[in-house]
Structure formats: structure tokens, C-alpha cells
């Protein structure tokens, strides 16, 4: 009887082991083959330090803080070109600006490369876009800003079918859009809230099929004092703590503007909470990739200036979170090494088990996120082939190429090496080390790394006029005017 019992028990163990192994195998197969939903939420001009989870004591972002606690958190997410349209073109194509040609706002993204929505659509996904587009552009000689109020033709929507979109507006409380049939309609109230409601309806309507949804908010981009009053009342300018690189003469103005900017951030955080609740309530959270990021930051009077295009961290660093419970779990993980805009599409495709087209230039970091290999990326390239609009030549703008590593920022203009910061010792970038004899070895190393990036991206770093002529672009307004000694 004892032998029979032992044999019986062994049989049960073998059976249990086979069942367990079968379940594990089935689960691995599920992870490898299941098509995730993708919800991409893009803010406009939200700088990296304007979140609670990043350590900011003033801004109120409880929903993003909670999301960060369940996500991959990128502490050095870099905008390849810190301005609206070029970033968006690089995001959708996985290409660098001089490849896709959108290196100046309001220039059209041509249809030569496969874009995010076209790729997912080929895989059977339903695709939707809601909010700001800024990739249709305008014809030479046409007023750039008037063209922003025109509908985007169906053949210019880059693979998105569900469509509630406007090229550009920053009138957030009197905002219209065009639907799939080019019918003009209005968002009710603060447009980010109505856009979020539309996104939630899309999620609920498509929860049984794989979908790619892109929600593109206009705020916290200026005008700053236009968030709903209830959110403005949450901030008293006198309580705002400024970065030490804000000049003394501008500190009162900076506090007022930043208080209003944070009001937009908190309003959007409320909208993000609504998205997260909808995902949970529909039962799709486990197999849904949620990405939150921004196209660029805002100087907000650091170094005495506003907005973007500059190579400083307030302009080039953006918040970035990726949550995907099925493959990445729900434990927060921080990545300090840089990730660049063209890397987002291939990484997203890798997480979704979708083949990456040969037109994509960015790197796929999906295996590193899953944990199959270390996350290794020496530097992210930042490029400004043509300065324009708010930072045109006459306003101090210049062509530059830069790299942002985990620790250092290095930039050169056409006149030679320009900026070098040790961001660990000097987090507010107040001490430019360029051509410092004590840093010669470091500068040479960073120069070599920059040249490597330029070679990889086939960027020969020429004057702005060369690229404008190459792409048959015209400057808007007085953007082409340079100081007489510009190249000296």
C-alpha cells in the first residue's frame, strides 16, 4: 500500500507540474501574441519638472502621480526638436526632423514614411485622433496662422479614421474642430475636458477590439491664464517656488505665469484621471498600453525667457510615463538614461509585437523595458536646423545641434562649441563649461559622441537656408532676418 501511495502521489505531482507548466506556457504565449490597446496622451508644452511625482512641491497632479507609481518613468525623456510640429512628425514616423522634413512649424508632413496609425491599422487596429494635429501645414505664400483653421483632408490624416481634430488652436474655451466629414463642430467649455469625454466614448465603443487612440491636448501651452477658474483658484502666485535660474527682475511675473501654468496642469491631471477610470471600468487595463508625455517644455522665465526651441532642460525635457501591466507589471521603475522622440514609435511597436518598418530611425527599447536586457542609451540628439517664430534669428535664435546624456548637455552652433553643462553638479545649468581647460577631455568626448549621432542621422549641420531651399520652404513673416554679424 505504501508503494501504491507513493506512486499515486508522484502521479499527482507530475500531473500538477504538467498543468502548471501548461499554464505558464499558455500565459507566455498570451503575453507574446495578444494585441494590446494603445492610448497615447500628448500634452503641449508641459515641461518635465511640472509634476508631483518628479518632486515638484507646488504643482498638484495626483492622478499622474498615481500613474507614475504603476509605470515606467523616464527621467530623461528628450524632445528631439523642442517645438510642436517637428516633435509630432518625429513621434508619428520614428524619424529625425531632417528625414521627414518637418523642421519648421506649419510645414506639411508628407506621406512617404509609414506612420504610427498606418502601421497599427495594417494590423487590424481601429484608429482614432482627438485634439491638436499641427501636421497639415500650408502652401508657400499662404498665411500660416490662417491655415491652422482649415480642415485636414482625409488623405492627410496619416491613417487615423475616427477624427475630431483641428490643426492648431490655443483658444481653449472657444474651440472648434472638424469631424471625419469635415463638418465644423465646437467643443463645449474647456476643450481638453470635452476632448477627454470624446476619448472615453471611443474607449468604451471599441473595448472589444484592439485600438490605437491618440488624445492631443492644447494646454498647458500659453495663453497661461485660461484654465477653468476652479483650477486657477488652487494656486496663489506668492506660494510658487521658482527655479534659481529665474532672474530677480522677472520673479514676480514668473510666479504669476507659473501659477496659471500649473492650473492648466492640474486641470489636465483631472482629465487624465477620467481616462484611467474609464480604462479600469471597461476591464481593459491589463492589456492596454498607456503613454503620457508632451511635445516639449517651457522655459517659464528660467534664463529670462519663455517657451521652447532652446537647448536647455526646461525646454527639451518632458514628462513620460508608460504603463502596460501585462508585460511591464504595475511596479514603478525609473529610467535615468535618455530616450528620444524617434525611439517612442519603435519601442511601442516592440511592446505590441508588431514588425518595425525599415523607414523608422529610432531605437526599439521594448526588450529593455520588459527586462530582457539593460536599458543602454548614451545620448539623445537635439536638433534645431531652423530657428523660427518666437525664437527666430532676430530674437536670438540660432541653428544648433546638441546631445543630452544622463548627466551632461553639450551643444554647438554653426560658430563652434556653445554649451556644456554638468547637470548633476549644476542642475539649473547656470555654469557653462564650454572651452574650459579643466573640461577639455570631457568636451572632446561629448563632441565625438555628437558627431557620431550626426553621422548616424546623416546630418551635415548646414545653415538654415540650405534646408529651406532643399525642401522648397519659405520663411514666415520676418523669420529669415539675421543680425549683420550673425555668422561671426
N, C-alpha and C positions, 0 to 999 in steps of 0.2 A: 504493500500500500504506500510505503514511504516513497518507493521509486516512482510509482504512478503519480503521486502528488507532486514530486519534483518535476517530472516530465510535463505534468499539467501546467504547473506554474511557469516553467520555461516557455511552454507554448503560448501562455497568455502574454508573457513579456515580449516574445518575438512578435506576436500579433499587435501588441500595443506599440512596439517600436516601429513596425511597418506602417501602422496607421499614422503615428506621429511624423515619421519621415515623409509619408504621403502628403500630410497636411502642410508640412514645411515646403515640400516641393511645389504643392499647389499654390501656396502663398507666394513663393518666389516667382512662380510663373505669372501670378496675378500682378505682382509688382512690375514685372518685366513687360507685360503686354497690355495692361489696362491703359486706356487713353484718358489722361486727366483733363478736367476742365481747366481753363486758364482765365483768370480775372486780373487784368493789368490796370492798375490805378495810377495815373500820372498827374501830379500837381505841376503848377507852373511857377517857377522862381522860389521854390521852398529850399532854403539852404540847410545843410546837414545839421548845424547846431541848433535848429529851431524845433527840437523835440524834447520831451521829458526824458525818454529813455537814453538820450545822448548826454544827459547830465545837466541840461538847461533848467535852472531853478524857477524860471519865470513863466515859461510857456506851458499851457495846460493841454496835454494830449493823452488823456487816459486810455483811449481805445488803441492808439498806435503803441503806447507803452505795453499794453496787454498783448498786442500782436507781436511786438518785438520779443516778448517773453516766450513765444512759441515759434520763432522764426530764425532763419539765418540772417544775421545783422551785419551788413557791410559797413565798416567804419571808414573805409577809404573808397567810396564809390565816386568815380570821376566822370564829369561831363566832358566828352571828347572835344566838343566845341561848346562853350558855355553860353549858348543863346538858342532861342526857341526852335526855329525851323531846322537848322543843321543837326541839332540833337535828335529831333524826331525822325529825320531821314536816316540817320545812323542807327537809331533804335529799330526801325522797321526793316532795314536792309541788312544790318550787321556789317555795314561798310563804313569806311572813313570818308570824311566830307569831300576830299578831292577825288574820290572814286565816284560817289553818287552825284556830286556836283552841287549839292545844296550847302554852300559855304557862305550864304548871304540870305538874310530873311526875304521872304516873298518871292523866291525863285522856285520854279516847279520841280518836283521830284519826277523824273522820267520813269518809264515803266520797263526798263531793261533788266533790272535785278528782281528776283523773286522777293516778295515782302512777307512779313510775318503772317498776315491774313491769307495771302495766296498759298503759302505753304500749308497752313493748317486746314484751309479749305480743301486742298487736294487730298487731305487725309480724312475727309468726311465731316469736318467740324462746321458747326454753324458759327458765323462771324458777325460781330456787332461793334459799332463805334458810336460813342456818345460824347459830345462836347467839342473842344477846340481841336482843329485839324492842322492848319498852318503849313500845308504841303502842296497846295494847288498853285500858288504863285500868281504871276501876272505876266502879260506880254510886255516886251520892250516898248516904252513910251506910254504905257498905261499907268495911272496913278496907283501906287502900291496899296495905299490905305483904302481907297475906294474898292479895289478888287477884293478886299477882305470881306465885303458884304455880299458877294455873289455866291450862288450855289455851286457846289462841286459836281461836275458831271459824273455820271455813273462809271464811265471808263477811266476816271481819275481817282477812284476810291480805294485802289490798291488791294482789292479782294474782300473788303468789308461789305456785307449785304444789308444787315439791319443798320439804319443810318439816321441819326438825329444829331446833325453836325453843322457847325459854322466854321468858316475859315479862321477868323480871329474876332474876338470881342473882349473888351475888358470893362464893359458896362454891365456889371453882374446883376443889377437889379432891374434892368430893362433889356432883356436879352432874347434875341430870336435865333432860330435855327432852321435848317431845311431838312425835310424827311427824304425817304427813298425816291419820292416822285417830284422832288424839288419844290414841294409846297412849303411856303414860309409859315412858320408857327412860332409861338412865343413860350419861353419858359416862365412859369409863374414864380414871382418873388425872386429870391436869391437863387441864381441859376444853378449853382452847384447842388443845392438841395433837390431841385426838380430833376436835374440830370441823374442824381443818385437814385431817385424814385424810379426813373425810367430803367436804370441799370437793374434794379431789384426786380422789376417786372420781366425783364429779359431773362434773368436768372431763373425765376420761377417758371417761366414759359418753356425753358429749354433744359430743365434739370434732368430730363431722362435721356438726353443726347449730349455728346461731347460738344463743348462750345468754347470759343475764344471771344471774350468781351473786353473791350478797351474803353475805359472811362477816363476822360481827359478834362480835368477841371481847369478853369482860368485862374483863380486865386492860388496862392496869396500874392501873385503879381500885382503891382500897382495898377490902379489907384488904391492906396492903402486904407483910406478911411471909409470903406464901403461895405464892410461886413455887417451882418444884422446887428441891430443895437444891443440885443441881449448879450452878444459876444464882446462887443466893444466895451460894455459896462463891466466886464470881468477884469479889465486891465486899467490900472492907474499909471500913467507915464512916470510919475515920480518914483515908483517902485521898481522900474526896469533897471537891471544891472547891465551896463554896457561893456563891450569888449574894450580893453585898454588901448587899442589902436584907433579908437574914435577920437578925433581932435577935440580939445577942450571947447573951442568956439562953436562946435556943432552938437554938443552933448544934449542940450535941451531939445533941439529939433529931432535928434536921433531917438530920444526916448519917446517922443510923441509918435513918430513914424513906426517905431518898432512895436509899440503898444497896439497900434492899429493893424500892423502886420500879423502879430500874434493872434489878434481877434479872428482874422481870416483862418489862421492855422487851426484854432480851436473849433471854428465852425466846420472846417473840413474834417477834423477829427471826429466830430459828431456824425458826419456823413459816412465816414469810414466805419464807425460802429454800426450804423444801419446796414451796411454791406455785409459785415461779419455776421450779424444776427440773421440776415436772410440766407446766407450760406449754411449756417447751422440749422435753421428751421426747415430747409429743404432736404436735409440729410445728405448733402454732397461734400461736406467739409473735408472728409478724409482724402478724397481723390480730386481735390481742387487745388491748383497752384494759385496762390495769391501773391502778387508782386505790387509793392508800393514804392514809388520813387518820384523824382522830379527831374525836369529837363536841365536845370541849372540853379544856382543860388542867387543871392542878392547881397551886395556889399553892405547895405544898410548903414552907410556913413563910416564904416571901417576904412581907414586911409583917406577919409574925407569925401568918399564918392558913393553913389548909389548904383544899384542894378548889377549888370553882368558883363560878359566878354573878357574881363580881366583874368590874369592867371593866378590870382590869389585864392586862398582856400574858401573864403566866403562866397566866391563866385563859382568855383569849379567843383566843390564837394557838395553832394546831395545825399539825402537820406535814402536808404534802400533796404527793403526787407523782402525776403522770400519765405513763404510758408507752404509746405507741402507734406502733410502728415504721413501719407502713405510711404513715401520714400525717405523723407528727411526727419521723420519723427516730430515731436512737439516740444523738444527741449531747445532752448535758445543757444545759439552758437555764434560767437563774434569772429569775424574775419578782418584782420587788420591790413593784409596785403591788398593792393589796389585791384579794382575791377573797372573796366572801361565800358563806355556805351556800346561799341560794336560787339562786346562779349556777351551782352544780355540775350540776344536772339539765339545764338548757337547753344548757350547754356540752357535756355528754355527748351529748345528742340531736343537737346540731350536728355533732359529730365522727362520729356514726353515721348521718348523712343521714336523720334522722327529723324529721318536722314537729313543731314545738313547740306544745303546746296553748295556747289563749288563757288558761287558768287560771294558767299559770306567770308569776310576777312577777320572777324573777331574770333576769340578762342572759346572753346567749349569747356567750362569748368564744372560740368554736372557731376563727373565722377569724383571730383574733389569735394563737392557739396555732400554727396551721398556718403563719402568716407572711404572710397576705394583707393584714393591716393591723396597725397598732401596738396594743399592749395598753394601753388607757387606762381607768382607773377611779379617780375622785377619792377615793372613800372607801367604806368598808363600815360599815353600820349595825349597832350592837349594842343590844339591847333587853332590858329586864327589867321587864315590866308588873307582875309579882307576885313578890316575894321569898318563898322558902319553904324548909321543911325545915332544912337545915344553916345557911342564911343567912336565916332568917325575920326579921321586924321586931324581935323582942326580942333577936335575936343580932346586931343591927347592919345587917340587910338594909334596902334601900330601893329604891323604884322609880327607874329611871334610863333615859335614852336616851343613846347615845354614838356617836361615829364614830371609826374608826381609818383614818387615811390612811397613805401610805407612811412619813411622818415623824412625824405628830402623833397624839395621843389627846386627844379633847375629850368631856367628859360633863357632863350636867346632871341634877339630881334635881328633884323637884317644888318644892323650895325655891329653885331657880335654878342658875346655873352652879356646877359642883362640882369638876371636874378638868381640867387642861390640862398635857400633858407634851410636851416636845420629845424624842422618842425617839432622835434622832440624838445630841444632846448629853447626854442623860440616859437611857441605855438601861435602867436599872433603876427608872425612874420614882420617884425619890426627891425631886424638886423640883417641887412643884405650883405652876404659874404662874398659876393662876386669879385673875382680878381684879388681876393685876399691871399697873401703869400702863404699863410698858415693852412689854407684850404686848397692849395694847388693840386694835390693828389686827388682829393675828393672831387674837385671841379673837373679834372681830366677824366675821371671815372664816369661822372654823370654826363659829360659831353659825349663820351664814347657810347654810352647807353642811349642817349638821344639820337645820335647818328644811326645806331642800329635800328631804332624804331622808324626813323625816316626812310632808311633803305628798305625795310620790310614793307612799308606802305607806299613806296615809290614816290616819295615826296622830296622834290629837289629844292624846296623852300625858296621860291622866287617872289618878286614884288607882286603886289595885289593886281596891278593892271594886266599882268600876264595871264592870270587865271580868269579875270573878267573877259578878256578878249578870247581866250580859249573856249569859253562856254557861251560866247556871244551875249553876255550880260551888259546891261547899262547900270550905272550908279543911280541911286535915288537922290533927288534933291542936290545937296552940296557935298555928298559923301566923298567925292573924289578930290576935294581941295586939301592940299597939304601945306604945312608951313614951308617957307622958302628953304630952310636949312634941314628939311626932314631927313634926308639921306646922309647927313654929316654928323 
